[in-house]
């Protein structure tokens, strides 16, 4: 009985490892120009992007995201900090955002996703 349990455990572990390898291949390469793309995407969402201050925080990391009705899309996340100008002319608080990349293109912010899981 113990041998059967050990074999089942080994089989389950190898199946899990193979699934992990298959999933890792779905991400593709991280976007080479992720900083410029993330900035352009966030700027497209701001009312007055000309005066915004941007800072990329760290390197891209793998994520699974539920976006626009699709579940567990493999992609990349890029964290940025943005400080935008208020209508009064002063700068507001710094806002931390995550830009989600799918197939090399920025498609959403974390706030647009129903769920995001960082690997």
Backbone as CSV, one residue per row, in Angstrom:
resi,resn,N_x,N_y,N_z,CA_x,CA_y,CA_z,C_x,C_y,C_z
1,UNK,0.818,-1.192,0.000,0.000,0.000,0.000,0.866,1.261,0.000
2,UNK,1.932,1.266,0.785,2.820,2.424,0.854,3.511,2.659,-0.485
3,UNK,3.836,1.554,-1.200,4.484,1.703,-2.502,3.532,2.368,-3.496
4,UNK,2.278,2.012,-3.423,1.283,2.601,-4.326,1.134,4.089,-4.041
5,UNK,1.070,4.449,-2.778,0.949,5.860,-2.398,2.184,6.630,-2.848
6,UNK,3.365,6.041,-2.667,4.602,6.700,-3.090,4.625,6.896,-4.600
7,UNK,4.186,5.892,-5.351,4.157,6.009,-6.816,3.148,7.069,-7.264
8,UNK,1.991,7.099,-6.616,0.993,8.115,-6.959,1.511,9.518,-6.654
9,UNK,2.197,9.661,-5.535,2.768,10.961,-5.179,3.825,11.381,-6.195
10,UNK,4.670,10.443,-6.611,5.700,10.748,-7.605,5.067,11.114,-8.941
11,UNK,4.024,10.399,-9.317,3.322,10.687,-10.565,2.682,12.075,-10.517
12,UNK,2.057,12.392,-9.406,1.426,13.706,-9.255,2.472,14.815,-9.296
13,UNK,3.614,14.599,-8.643,4.678,15.605,-8.641,5.232,15.827,-10.040
14,UNK,5.429,14.755,-10.794,5.962,14.926,-12.149,4.934,15.590,-13.060
15,UNK,3.659,15.277,-12.889,2.612,15.928,-13.687,2.550,17.413,-13.369
16,UNK,2.683,17.754,-12.100,2.676,19.154,-11.684,3.876,19.886,-12.269
17,UNK,5.051,19.254,-12.237,6.262,19.871,-12.788,6.133,20.080,-14.292
18,UNK,5.589,19.095,-15.004,5.418,19.235,-16.453,4.412,20.336,-16.774
19,UNK,3.369,20.458,-15.983,2.387,21.521,-16.202,3.028,22.883,-15.971
20,UNK,3.887,22.978,-14.968,4.587,24.229,-14.699,5.488,24.634,-15.843
21,UNK,6.183,23.679,-16.436,7.037,23.969,-17.588,6.190,24.418,-18.766
22,UNK,5.079,23.757,-19.004,4.202,24.136,-20.114,3.645,25.538,-19.912
23,UNK,3.262,25.863,-18.689,2.726,27.185,-18.415,3.786,28.259,-18.566
24,UNK,5.015,27.974,-18.146,6.083,28.964,-18.234,6.350,29.354,-19.680
25,UNK,6.130,28.450,-20.606,6.388,28.745,-22.006,5.330,29.683,-22.581
26,UNK,4.178,29.807,-21.974,3.103,30.653,-22.480,3.375,32.147,-22.314
27,UNK,4.306,32.521,-21.470,4.534,33.926,-21.166,5.266,34.664,-22.278
28,UNK,6.084,33.962,-23.038,6.903,34.630,-24.038,7.969,35.462,-23.353
29,UNK,8.675,36.255,-24.125,9.722,37.108,-23.566,9.115,38.373,-22.982
30,UNK,9.789,38.907,-21.977,9.373,40.198,-21.428,9.587,41.261,-22.505
31,UNK,8.705,42.244,-22.594,8.877,43.287,-23.606,10.214,44.008,-23.416
32,UNK,10.980,44.136,-24.499,12.302,44.763,-24.418,12.193,46.243,-24.051
33,UNK,11.181,46.914,-24.555,11.012,48.346,-24.298,9.863,48.602,-23.323
34,UNK,9.807,47.785,-22.277,8.674,47.840,-21.349,8.522,49.198,-20.678
35,UNK,9.633,49.899,-20.410,9.523,51.199,-19.743,8.788,52.209,-20.624
36,UNK,9.189,52.286,-21.899,8.542,53.223,-22.823,7.085,52.850,-23.068
37,UNK,6.818,51.554,-23.236,5.441,51.115,-23.486,4.549,51.362,-22.271
38,UNK,5.073,51.083,-21.080,4.286,51.303,-19.860,3.976,52.788,-19.697
39,UNK,4.975,53.617,-19.943,4.773,55.066,-19.827,3.714,55.541,-20.823
40,UNK,3.830,55.121,-22.082,2.870,55.541,-23.107,1.457,55.072,-22.758
41,UNK,1.341,53.850,-22.217,0.018,53.333,-21.866,-0.596,54.149,-20.726
42,UNK,0.193,54.428,-19.698,-0.328,55.210,-18.570,-0.658,56.627,-19.035
43,UNK,0.206,57.221,-19.865,-0.070,58.566,-20.378,-1.397,58.615,-21.127
44,UNK,-1.717,57.544,-21.850,-2.976,57.519,-22.608,-4.194,57.521,-21.694
45,UNK,-3.989,57.207,-20.431,-5.098,57.146,-19.474,-5.198,58.403,-18.600
46,UNK,-4.233,59.311,-18.709,-4.230,60.519,-17.885,-4.914,61.675,-18.609
47,UNK,-5.501,62.590,-17.829,-6.120,63.776,-18.419,-5.068,64.740,-18.955
48,UNK,-3.973,64.926,-18.223,-2.901,65.831,-18.651,-1.558,65.115,-18.494
49,UNK,-1.188,64.294,-19.463,0.035,63.495,-19.324,1.326,64.291,-19.478
50,UNK,1.248,65.505,-20.027,2.473,66.266,-20.303,3.277,66.574,-19.053
51,UNK,2.619,66.801,-17.953,3.317,67.195,-16.734,3.527,66.034,-15.762
52,UNK,3.135,64.838,-16.145,3.243,63.692,-15.231,4.698,63.277,-15.054
53,UNK,5.002,62.801,-13.881,6.335,62.278,-13.559,6.219,60.769,-13.389
54,UNK,7.096,60.042,-14.079,7.045,58.580,-14.087,8.312,57.989,-13.503
55,UNK,8.142,56.845,-12.855,9.280,56.062,-12.373,8.912,54.586,-12.514
56,UNK,9.754,53.838,-13.231,9.561,52.392,-13.329,10.192,51.760,-12.104
57,UNK,9.473,50.835,-11.488,9.935,50.206,-10.255,10.265,48.747,-10.544
58,UNK,11.535,48.424,-10.638,11.941,47.037,-10.828,11.815,46.556,-12.261
59,UNK,11.990,45.262,-12.412,11.958,44.581,-13.701,10.576,43.958,-13.916
60,UNK,10.235,43.625,-15.164,8.970,42.929,-15.421,8.938,41.575,-14.711
61,UNK,7.752,41.160,-14.314,7.573,39.867,-13.660,6.351,39.176,-14.260
62,UNK,6.351,37.855,-14.185,5.272,37.070,-14.777,4.004,37.161,-13.934
63,UNK,2.873,37.261,-14.631,1.569,37.315,-13.968,0.561,36.482,-14.753
64,UNK,-0.475,36.076,-14.055,-1.694,35.572,-14.684,-2.761,36.599,-14.358
65,UNK,-3.494,37.042,-15.376,-4.486,38.087,-15.153,-5.817,37.719,-15.793
66,UNK,-6.894,38.058,-15.096,-8.244,37.949,-15.644,-8.607,39.338,-16.168
67,UNK,-8.590,39.490,-17.498,-8.800,40.792,-18.118,-9.819,40.669,-19.246
68,UNK,-10.750,41.595,-19.293,-11.720,41.708,-20.393,-12.440,40.394,-20.684
69,UNK,-12.826,39.690,-19.640,-13.571,38.452,-19.812,-12.726,37.216,-20.035
70,UNK,-11.426,37.373,-20.158,-10.521,36.229,-20.315,-9.909,35.905,-18.964
71,UNK,-9.771,34.618,-18.672,-9.246,34.204,-17.373,-7.841,33.650,-17.493
72,UNK,-7.031,33.955,-16.506,-5.678,33.413,-16.351,-4.817,33.601,-17.603
73,UNK,-4.854,34.814,-18.144,-3.985,35.109,-19.282,-2.550,35.224,-18.790
74,UNK,-1.605,34.509,-19.403,-0.209,34.656,-19.003,0.358,35.937,-19.597
75,UNK,1.032,36.703,-18.779,1.603,37.957,-19.260,2.684,38.451,-18.331
76,UNK,2.962,39.712,-18.452,4.000,40.349,-17.651,3.417,41.559,-16.943
77,UNK,3.889,41.826,-15.739,3.500,43.009,-14.997,4.693,43.931,-14.848
78,UNK,4.443,45.222,-14.963,5.481,46.231,-14.768,4.927,47.256,-13.788
79,UNK,5.634,47.449,-12.685,5.204,48.409,-11.672,5.777,49.786,-11.986
80,UNK,4.919,50.802,-11.913,5.340,52.182,-12.130,4.754,53.056,-11.032
81,UNK,5.405,54.173,-10.818,4.875,55.204,-9.921,4.644,56.449,-10.767
82,UNK,3.494,57.067,-10.561,3.124,58.232,-11.356,2.680,59.343,-10.418
83,UNK,3.181,60.519,-10.699,2.746,61.709,-9.973,2.237,62.670,-11.034
84,UNK,0.945,62.934,-11.027,0.368,63.784,-12.071,-0.033,65.142,-11.508
85,UNK,-0.144,66.076,-12.425,-0.491,67.442,-12.045,-2.010,67.554,-11.874
86,UNK,-2.405,68.226,-10.821,-3.823,68.467,-10.546,-4.302,69.684,-11.332
87,UNK,-5.620,69.848,-11.493,-6.130,71.030,-12.204,-5.667,72.348,-11.579
88,UNK,-5.370,72.334,-10.281,-4.908,73.550,-9.608,-3.472,73.906,-9.982
89,UNK,-2.768,72.970,-10.626,-1.379,73.225,-11.011,-0.371,72.550,-10.102
90,UNK,-0.801,72.150,-8.915,0.114,71.452,-8.010,0.118,69.960,-8.347
91,UNK,1.107,69.255,-7.811,1.182,67.813,-8.051,0.423,67.063,-6.970
92,UNK,-0.255,66.014,-7.376,-0.980,65.158,-6.449,-0.048,64.144,-5.823
93,UNK,-0.622,63.216,-5.111,0.154,62.154,-4.464,0.677,61.190,-5.522
94,UNK,1.758,60.526,-5.189,2.305,59.508,-6.075,1.385,58.297,-6.053
95,UNK,1.056,57.795,-7.236,0.180,56.636,-7.360,0.985,55.461,-7.894
96,UNK,0.880,54.320,-7.231,1.547,53.100,-7.690,0.594,52.322,-8.582
97,UNK,1.064,51.963,-9.766,0.253,51.243,-10.746,1.016,50.037,-11.268
98,UNK,0.288,49.050,-11.733,0.877,47.904,-12.424,0.282,47.856,-13.818
99,UNK,1.159,47.891,-14.826,0.739,47.773,-16.217,0.856,46.303,-16.601
100,UNK,-0.203,45.751,-17.171,-0.225,44.343,-17.569,0.042,44.244,-19.069
101,UNK,1.039,43.440,-19.425,1.404,43.198,-20.819,0.965,41.792,-21.213
102,UNK,0.293,41.675,-22.350,-0.078,40.382,-22.926,0.471,40.363,-24.351
103,UNK,1.187,39.311,-24.692,1.795,39.193,-26.029,2.637,40.413,-26.389
104,UNK,3.333,40.969,-25.399,4.251,42.074,-25.649,3.641,43.455,-25.685
105,UNK,2.320,43.565,-25.524,1.651,44.862,-25.583,0.959,45.177,-24.261
106,UNK,1.002,46.450,-23.833,0.264,46.822,-22.625,-1.232,46.815,-22.918
107,UNK,-1.989,46.106,-22.091,-3.425,45.966,-22.354,-4.309,46.458,-21.214
108,UNK,-3.755,46.601,-20.020,-4.599,46.980,-18.885,-3.731,47.418,-17.713
109,UNK,-4.377,48.086,-16.786,-3.777,48.349,-15.482,-4.321,47.314,-14.514
110,UNK,-3.629,47.129,-13.416,-4.092,46.152,-12.427,-5.527,46.446,-11.993
111,UNK,-5.881,47.707,-11.889,-7.237,48.065,-11.455,-8.304,47.645,-12.470
112,UNK,-7.907,47.401,-13.726,-8.845,46.941,-14.755,-9.075,45.438,-14.691
113,UNK,-8.158,44.727,-14.076,-8.230,43.263,-14.031,-9.178,42.820,-12.920
114,UNK,-9.892,41.744,-13.186,-10.743,41.175,-12.143,-9.879,40.459,-11.107
115,UNK,-8.742,39.912,-11.565,-7.819,39.201,-10.673,-6.456,39.210,-11.338
116,UNK,-5.426,39.300,-10.513,-4.059,39.210,-11.014,-3.244,38.411,-10.010
117,UNK,-2.449,37.482,-10.514,-1.609,36.653,-9.646,-0.168,36.776,-10.113
118,UNK,0.663,37.255,-9.229,2.089,37.391,-9.536,2.784,36.075,-9.236
119,UNK,3.653,35.649,-10.144,4.395,34.406,-9.932,5.747,34.688,-9.335
